Every structure is written in structure tokens, then in C-alpha cells.
Amino acid sequence: MRVPARQLAVGDIIRINDRRLNVVAVEHDIATAVLTAEFDFLLHFTRTDSVDVVGEVHDPSAAA
């Protein structure tokens, strides 16, 4: 499933090329940056970039 990068949340699994990456942190500033368990650096996306998500997308507003 493809979603806008601004909808990514902790717990999502994104697919980049042939790799599945587990999102462990998300920063929303000017753009969206995600930290994954597999890399020790941020992956940067614009808020309108489409990102492949494996499975269900976690809703960050549901925790409120």
C-alpha cells in the first residue's frame, strides 16, 4: 500500500526497493524523517512523497 510520508508512524514497516524497514521514530518538521531499526541514520521524505507500507498503517492520532 502506498501512503503519503506524512502518515508514517512508529511501528509501520516500509518497503524501499527489496528491503523491509521497521520504523522506530518519526520526525515531522519541514519534511518527514524516519529512523528505522535497520539503519542508524534518518531517511528523509517530503510530506507528499509516496511510501510503500507493508501491512496496516498505524494511526498516530489513535493514541491520544
N, C-alpha and C positions, 0 to 999 in steps of 0.2 A: 504494500500500500504506500502511495506517495502522499506526503503531507508537507505543508509549509514548515520550514525550520523553526519558526516562532512557536510551533505547537509541541516541540520536543520537550520531554520531561525526564527526570531521573527514573530509571527503570526501563526506559524504552530500549529496544535493540534496533540499531540502524544498520543498513547494509550499504557498504561502499565497495564498489567493484565486486569481488567474490568474498569479502570479509564481513562477518557479523561482529558488530562492536556494541558493547554494553555501556550505556550512558550512565555515568556516576555523578555528574554535575552539569548544570546548565547555567550560563550567564546570559542575561538579556540586557544589553546596553544599547549601543547604536546598531549592533547586529546581534546574531546569536552565536555563542561559542559553547561547544560541548566538550567535556572531558570524558574519556572512555577508560574502561578498565585495562584495555589493551595497549594504550599509548599514554605517555606521561606528558603530553602537550595538548593544548586546546585545538580543536578543529573548528574553523570559523565558517559561518554561512551568513548570507544576508537573510533578513527576515522573510523574504519572498522566495528564497531557494527551495526547491522541492527536494525532499529527502526520503529515501526508501526506508520504511519502518517494517520490521518483521513482527507479526502478531498484532495485538491490540495496542493502541496508543494510550498512554497514561494521561489522565486529565489532571494537570497541576492544580486546578481550582477545586477539585473534589475534596482535597484535604482540609479545606477551610470550613 
